[in-house]
Amino acid sequence: MNSPDMPSGPMSPVSINAQPPGIRLHHSKILALFRAIDSLIIVFMLWAILHVANVEWINAYTSCAISAVIIFGFFAEGNEVYYLWRGHSTYGLGARLVTAWSGTALIISLALLFFYKGSELDINILALWAIETPIVMVGLHWGRRVLLAKLRSNPAEPRRVAIVGANELGLRLVNSMTGMPWLGYRVVGFYDDRIEKDDASRRLIAQDIDIKGGLEQLYKDAHSGKIDIVYVALPMRAELRMHELINRLADTTVTPYVIPDVFSFDLMHSRLTCLKGIPALSIYDSPLVDNGWAKRLEDIIISSLMLLMLAIPMLIIAIAVKVTSPGTVFFKQTRYGMGGERIKVWKFRSMSVCEDGDNVVQAKQGDMRVTPLGAFLRRTSLDELPQLFNVLSGSMSLVGPRPHAVAHNEFYRGQIKGYMLRHKVKPGITGLAQINGFRGETETLDKMSGRITYDLEYIHNWSLMLDLKILWGTLFRGFVGQQAY
């Protein structure tokens, strides 16, 4: 007789969740703790300095401390201070902390300058606070890393790791683990039953690597308890092979990880995001997605100061252009901006014509269209000063790839791989290519390719510090060039 609590007939699989499971991000409890500790350090350091100096704590100091905690949290998030980036250097972490605190100190200083004039706040106290707080923060995080490295470097039972895929990706993974002994990993070896070919994405040859065997040997070692973790580093084209591998490992107690071979792409500011549990990786992204506000602030401040200093020289140039040749003072040409959007780029007119169409010819040496004054303006880049108005309006930046005429863009995008990626950021008045000699006429494909290489290198490595270095280099190498006609 069947029990009323038990189903009759053959058992069928039970659906626990109608939706496919998503992927949860791994969070570090230690980093979450240090996020809170850093906030306490900000307040504690101000209190300690005041206490040692025997200065009374007043409400204005409370406002400073609370504001600093909030602003630092914003900058720390933007600088990815509390992200779990295993393997990043302690120097890199320290730089992120210092950068976040520097932004905080700058905002606090500006606020005090405008809103706390003549207040009872002690400037010396605040200066000490600004200097000593990041030192304590960096020291604490350094101590955390040293302690964890000591605790984890010699575990009683190291986790035994197998790498599936004797290729460049697998080798890179092993080298990363070797540089992080505190993880407690011991690499057993590689498993790969593919034949050796002259293709590093399939199988490394002539490498000093330990091949334990093929996948059948992997299954045997996993069943016998010789392996704890398996990292699958096969090419993405081996999807069916990976499915079979993961399914067979389900009959063991090992923990498999799949390493997507995204490094086969030429990644540019790639970012990992999650859409309701679905991971997504951008291949070509802009560095300004998260930091556009910082570059915009830089542009507004510096371009405003430059316009104030150059107002009279620009007025003199405008008068000279008007009286030395017939035509308008300014020349506005259509070019591609960020995202391929068409913008109007301002210049002082340097030619007797104003070409802006589907067939724009680059200026060459001895070009009859260039006026005598225009030749001087072009050689010294003074014709580009009106682009400071483009910067203020937001269509351009002080630093970035130089904008090309639309006709040139349409030609070169079909000739140079990755050409249009230069439009992932705003075009600039000056750029990395310009201070490295690629300024003016690019009459050959090789010269344009060289310029694009520097443009993409700039996007790959963008930072506010790099912008400042390029602006400084422009003062000495970017204004005058033999290629500018």
N, C-alpha and C positions, 0 to 999 in steps of 0.2 A: 504494500500500500504506500502511495506517494505521500510524503509529508507536505502539508500546505505551505510550509516555508521554503520548500526546495522546488526548483523548476523541474518539470518532467521532460523527458526527451533529451537529445544530445545537447551538450553545452555549446554555447556560441560566444564569440568575443563580445566583451562589454565595452561600449563607448563611454569613456570617462569625460572626454571633452570634445565637443562638436567642432571647435576651432583648432586648427593645427597649432602646436605650441610655438611660442616666440622665443627669442634669445634674450636672456637677461644679461645686463652688463655686470662685469665683476667690479665690486667696490671694495676699497681697502678701508677697514675699520681704523687702522693706524693713521692713515692720512686724514680721515674724518676727525679723529681725536686731535691731530696737530692743527687742523683748521681752527678748532676751538681754542687750542693752546696759543696759537699766534695772535688771536684776538685778545686773549688775556694778557699776552706780553705787551701789546700796544698800550693797554691801560696801565699795566703794572710799571712799565718803564717810565711813563710820565709821572706816576705817583712816587716812584723811588727817587727820581731826580729832584722832584720838589721836596721830598722828605730830607734828602741829604743836604740840599741847599737851604733847608729850613724856611721854605716859602709856603705860604698858605694855599690850600687847594680852594679855588673859587669856581663859580658856575661856568665861567668862560673856559676853564680847563676841562670841565666835564663835557662841554660842547665839542671841544677839540678832540677829546678822546673818542667820544661816540662817533663823530664824523669820520675820524681816521679809521675806525673799525669798519664802518660801512663802505667807505671809499676803497680801502685796502681789499675788502672782499670782492669788490667789482674788478679791480685791477688784477688780483690774484686769479680770478676765474678767467679773465681774458688772456693771462699769461700761462694758463694751464698748470699752476703751481701744485694743485692737489689732484692732478690726474695720475692714474697708475701707469706711468711709462717706465716699465722695468728696463733697466740697463742704461738709462740716461745718467750721465756723469753727475757727480756732486757739484762740480763747477757749474754745469748747466742749470741745476736746481737753484744754486746760489744766485746765478745771474737772473733767473726768473723772479726770485724773491726780492732782490735789490731793485729790479725794474718796477715791480708792483709797488714797492714802498716809495720809490722815487716819484712815481706818478701821484701817489697819495700825498707826499710831502709838498709837491708842486701845487696841487689843488688847495691844500690847507693854507699854504703861503699866500696864494692869490686871494683866498677868502679873507684872511687876516688883513691883507693889504687894503681891501675895499670896505670891509665891514667892521674891523676892530681897530680903526685908527685911534690912537690916544687911549687905548684901553689899559688895564692893569696887568696885562699879560707880559711876562718876562721873555724877551726875545732870546736871551742867552739860554734860558731853560728850554725853550722850544727847539733851538738849534742843537743842543745836546741830545734832546729826544729824537730828533730827525737823524742824527748820526749814529747813536748807540743802539736804537731799536733794530735796524737791519742786521747789525753785527751779532746781537743776541739771537735773532731769528735764524740766521744762517748757521751760527754755531750750534744751535739746538738741533736743527735738521741734520747737520753733519754728524753730530753725536748719535742721532737716531740711526743713521745709516751704518756707522761704525759698529754700534751695538748689535744691530740686526745681522750684519755680516759676520760678526764673531759668533753669534748664537747659531746661525744657520750654515756656516761654512763647513762644519764637521758634524753632520747629523749622525746619530747612532745607526739609523737605517736610511741611507740615501735612496731616493726614488729612482728606480732603474728605467731609463728612457730608450726607446727604439725609434729610429728614423726610417720611415718608408720613403725611398726616393733618394738614390745616390746622385744628386744633381746639385747645381749651384745653390738653389734655395735650401736644400737640406744641409749643405755645408755651411751656409750662412747661419742657419739655425743652431748648428752645433757650436760654431764660434761664439755666438751670442751667449749660449749656456756656459761655455768655458769661461767667459768674462764675468759671469755672475755666480760664483761658487756658493753664495749665501742662499741660493734657491734650493740647494740640497739635491741637485740632479746629478746622476751618473749615467753618461751615455753608454749604452751597451754596444751600439754599433748601427750600421746601415743594413737595411733589408731591401733588395732590389733584384728581381729576376729578369729584367730587360737586358737584352744583349747590348754590348758596348757599341756605341755609334759616335760618329763625330758630330754630336749634338749635345751640348752641355745641359739643355733643358730635359733631355731624356736620361742620360747616364754619363757620369764623369769618367774620364779616362786619364791615366797617368797621374792620378792623385793618391796621396798617402792616406787612404781612408780604409776603414775596417768594414768589409762587406761580410756580414754573418751568414748570408744566404738569401734565398728567394722568399716569396710570400708563404710558401708551405712551411719553411723553417720558422718564419715568424709565428704562424699559428701554433706550431708545436711548442715554441718557447713561451708563448702566451698561455697556453693550456697548462704547461708545467710550472707556471708561477715564476718564471725568470724575468718577466717584464711587468712593470707597473703602469707605464704611460707609453702611448704610441702617438708619434707626430707623423701625419701623412702629408708629405711634401711633393706629391705628384703633380705634373702639369694639369691645367684645367681641362685639357682635351681628354684626359683619362677619366672622365666622369663615371662611366660604367664600371671601370676597374675599381674606382674608389667605393662605389656602392657595394660591390661584391665584398671588398675588403672590410668595410664597416659592418656589413651584415654578418660576416663570419666572426668578427671580433666580439659580436654580441653574445657569443657562446663562451666568452671568457670574462674575467673580472678586470681586465685592463681598462684604462680611461683613454679613449682615442681623441685626438685633436686633429682637425683638418686645417692646414695652412694654405689659404688661397694664394695661388701664384700670381699675385697682382704686380709683382716687380718686373714681370715681363713687359708691362706697359711703361712708357716714359712718364711716370707720375709727376704731376705739378700741383703742389699744395693740396695733395689728396687729404680728404677728411672722411672719417668714419662716423656715420650717423645711424639712428635706429628709428624705424617707422612702425610703431606698435609691435615691437618685438622682431621686426624684419630688418636685418643689418643691410646697410647700403654704403658703398664706398665710391666717392667721387674720384674720377681719374684726373681730369683737368679742372681745377678750381682756382678761384682768385684768392690771393692772400688778404684781400680787403673785405671778404665776407664777414669776418669777425673783427677786423681792425680798421675798417674804413673810416670810422669816427676819428681815430687817432691821426691818420694821414690827412683827413680833412681839416682837423684843428691845426696841424702843422702848416698846411697850405695857407689857411686864413691868416695866421699870425705872421708868418714870414713874408708872404706876398704883400700884406698891408704895410709892414715896415719897409719893404723894398719900394713900394709905390710912394711912400712918404719921402724917402731919400732920393728917388729918381724923378720926382714930379717935374722939377725945373729942367734937368737934361732932356726928358721926354718932350717937354714943351718946345725946347730949342730944336730938337730933331724934327718935330712936326712942322715947325715954321720953315726949316731948311728944305724939307721934302716939298712943301707947297711952292716955295719961291724958285726952286732950281729946275722943276719940270712940271708940265701941265698934268693935271689929274688929281685924284683924291689923295688925302694924307694916308689913310689906312687902306689896306688890301685885306679882304676877308675871303678865305678860300675854304671850300667844303672838304672836310676830312673825316676819317672814322674816329670816333671816340670809344669810350669803354662799352663793351658789348656790341661793337660794330655800329653803334648809333652815329648818325651823321651830325657833325657839329661845324660851326663856323669858326675858324682859327684866325685871329687878328695878327696883322703885321704892319709895320711901316712899309709903305709902297716903295719898292726898290727897283721896279721895272717900268718901262713905258707902256706896258700892257698889263691887264689883270685877267689872267687865264684861269678859268674855273669850269672845267667840263670833262668830257670823256676822253680827251686827248691832251694831257698836260705834259709838256716837254721840260725835263729838268734843266736848270741853268748849267751851262758849260763854260769852260774858260774862254774868255773873249766874247761871251754872249752879247750880241748887239742890243738885246732887249733891256739889259741892265744899265741903269743910269750911272753917271760918275759917282754921285753921292750914294746911290744904292749899292755900288760895288764895295764901298767902305763899310756901309752898314751891314752888309752880308758877311764880309770877312770878320767883323768884330761881333757878330750876332746882335748888334743893337737893333736890327730890324725886328727882332723877336720880343722886344720889351713889352709891346702891347698885349702879349699873351698873358701878362700878369692879370689883366682883366678877365681873361678866360679862366684863370685859376680862381679868382675871387668868385666868379659866377658858378663854378663847380664843374664846368665842362672839361677842364684840364687840371693837371697837377704840376707842381714845381718840378718833380722828378718822375720820369717814366719814359717809355718808348716814344721816340719822336713821331708825331702824326704824319702819315704820308698822304699824298693826294689820292682821291678815290680811284682815279685811273691807274695809279701805280699799285694800289692795293689789289685791284681786280687782276692785274697781270701777275704779280709776284705770289699771290695765294695759290696759284696753280703751278708755281715753279719751285717753291721752297716748302718743305715739310714743316708743319707746325706754325706757318707764318701767322695765321689769324689768332694764335694763342697770345700774341702780344697785346691783344685787345681785352685781355682779362683784367687789366688795370687801366686807369686813365692815362691818356698820352701826356707827356711832360715837356716842359721847356728845355730841359736837359736830361741826360740819362747816362747809364753805364757805358753805352756804345760811344757816346760823344766824347767822354773823357778818355776813351781808349783809342781815339783816332778815327772812328767811323762817323765823321761829320761831313755834311755837304753832299756833293754828288756821289751817287752810287751807280756808276755807268756800267758795271759788270755784275753778273750774277754772284760771283765770289764775294764782292764787296757787300752786296746786300745780304748775303748769307752770313757774313761776319757780323754785320749789324744785328741781324735777327738772333744770332747766337748770344750776343751780349744782352739783348732785350729779354730773352727767355731766362738767362742766368739771373738777371735782376729780379724777375718775378719769382723764380725758385727760391731766392735768398732774401726776399724783401724784409726790411725792418726799418724803423725810424732812424736807427744809427747808420744804416747803409745810405739812406736818403741824405743825411747830413754829410757823410763822407763824399758823396757825389757832388753835392752843392759846393763843398770846399774844393774838390778837385776841379770843378768847373771854373773857379776863379783863376786857376793857373793853366788848365789844359783844354777847357771846353769852349771858351769864347772865340779864340782865334784859331783858324785851321787853314791848311793849304788847299783842302778840297772844297772850301766854300767859295763859290764864284757868284 
